[in-house]
Amino acid sequence: MRADLSPVIAATAQWLTRSYPASGGAMASALCEAQARQAVTVAAWLRYPTVMDAALVDVAGPGGSARLDRVSGARADDAAWRSWVDEVVASWAACLLTDPELAALAVAGLDGGDHTTGLPMSFGRLLAPDAHDRRAAALLRHPDLLAPVSDLHRRQLVNHLRRGQALIA
């Protein structure tokens, strides 16, 4: 049985790409979105490592984007998808997008989890972005711009990866 975190992943990736958009047209937007989605997927799978964890977030809801909007200065609207944004997942994804070593540790930490069992996983755009990826996601990968978001829960992510165990807080 697979855990369905797709609403959280889609909404959180959308929040990141709207808050830190690509410049350069449709191809740049697609590359930026792919990088955001990979980072958010890794972050969500780390935050909710089991089928039960994913089921609980499905029932309780992830919390929404209100605090993220405030700290990042993003323009908020009343769109329903914003309620599916997970603040911790967005913060962890921001950490992964701006710190290649942390991203590699996070992807390695997924091995053997409920989400990856039996599936070939590739996070190439997150782990090894090429020149096109870097240009497309210049804002999305800029450490200074993402600092207000990544700093929210960076310590929690680092502690989680250090311990190598499930963490929901």
Secondary structure, 3 states (H helix, E strand, C coil): CCCCCHHHHHHHHHHHHHHCCCCCCHHHHHHHHHHHHHHHHHHHHHHCCCHHHHHHHHHHCCCCCHHHHHHHCCCCCCCHHHHHCCHHHHHHHHHHHHCHHHHHHHHHHCCCCCCCCCCCCCCHHHHCCCHHHHHHCCCCCCHHHHHHHHHHHHHHHHHHHHHCCCCCC
